[in-house]
Amino acid sequence: MGENDDDKQGQAGQLFENFIQATTCKGTLQAFNILTRQLDLDPKDYRHFYSKLKSKVTSWKAKALWNKLDKRYSQKEYKKGKACAGTKCLIIGGGPCGLRTAIELACLGAKVVVVEKRDT
């Protein structure tokens, strides 16, 4: 692996860390937008977003998270991400419960939109 690849992986890891460490709604959205833009990820590509993010963010901390998520979502109930294929869901509220619900639905294969009125 060349130095350029190491630099890209280091940058991806730092951008992901900034996203995880954000403490406000506005800060989280900004960090997410920077992360997706810098890593050339399309957040609207909901079918492939996770796998592309996982391939670009390879820090040890991110890998630990990916392993936990993969283990959970490989359970039979998720039907390999097709249990809710073709379903569209609107989540009102981006608090912990709303975001958790959105993640679960997305992993079941649903197309999910989250709306949140707070900007701080």
N, C-alpha and C positions, 0 to 999 in steps of 0.2 A: 504494500500500500504506500503510495507516495505521500509526501508532505501535504500536498493539496487536498487529498482525501482526508487526512488526519485533521486538517484545518476545518474542512466542511463538517466533519463529524463533531468536532469540538464546538463549532458554532451552533450546530443543530442541538447539541446537548444543552448549551447555555440558553438558547431560545426557549427550549422546552422547560428548563428550570425556571426561567423568568415567568413563563405561563403558570407553572404549578405554584410558584411563590406569590403570585399576585393576590392582593388582599381586598380589592374592591371590584365591583362589577365592571366599572370603566377600565380599570387596570387589567383585568382578566381579558376583556374584549380586545383591548389594544395589544396585549401580549399575544393573544391568539391570532389576530390579524397579521402581526409582524411574523410570527412563526409560519403561518401558512404562505404568506407572500415570499419570504426568504427561502423556504424549502420547496417552492413551486407546487403547492398542494391546493387542490380545489375543494373547499369544504362542502360544496354542493354535490360533489361526487360521492354521495353517501354510501354507495356499494363498495367503493374501493378506498375510501379515505383512511380507514384504520390500517389496512395493510400497507399503504404507501407511507403513512406516518411512521409506522413501526419499522419499515425498511430504512428510513432516513434518520431516525432518532435512535441511536444505539448505545447510549451511555449505560453504565451499569444500573443506575437508578431506574432509567426507562425500561431496560430489559427486565428488571424485577417486576415492574408493573405489567408489562406485556405478558410475562409468564403467568401471572395471577389472572389476568383477564382471559387469556387463552384457555387456561384450565377451567375457569368457570363457564365460559361460553362454548366449550366443547361438550358440555353435558347434553344429553339427548333431548331435553325440553326445548332447546334452542333450535333444533333441527337444522344445524349448520347455517344459521342465520336466515332461515327461510320460513320460520314458524308464522311470521306476520308479513310475509312478502306481499306486496300490493296494498298494504294498509298505510294510510296517511294519518298522522297524529299531530295534534296541536297541544302543546304543553303551555299553560298559562302560569308563569312564575318560574324564575330561574334560581330559586333558592335550592338548598341541598336536596329536598324531596323532588322538586321539579327536574333538576338536572339528573338525579339518580334514575328517575322514571324515564327520562329521555334516553339515557344511555342504555337502559335495559331494553326499551322498545327498539332502538337502533340495532342492538345486537340480535334481536329477534327478527330483524329484517324490515322493520317499518321505516317509512320515510317520516322523519320527525322535525317539527319546527317548534322552537321555544321562543316565547315572547316574554319580555320583562319590562316593566315600566321604570324601574330604577336605573339611574345612570351613574350612581356613585356607590 
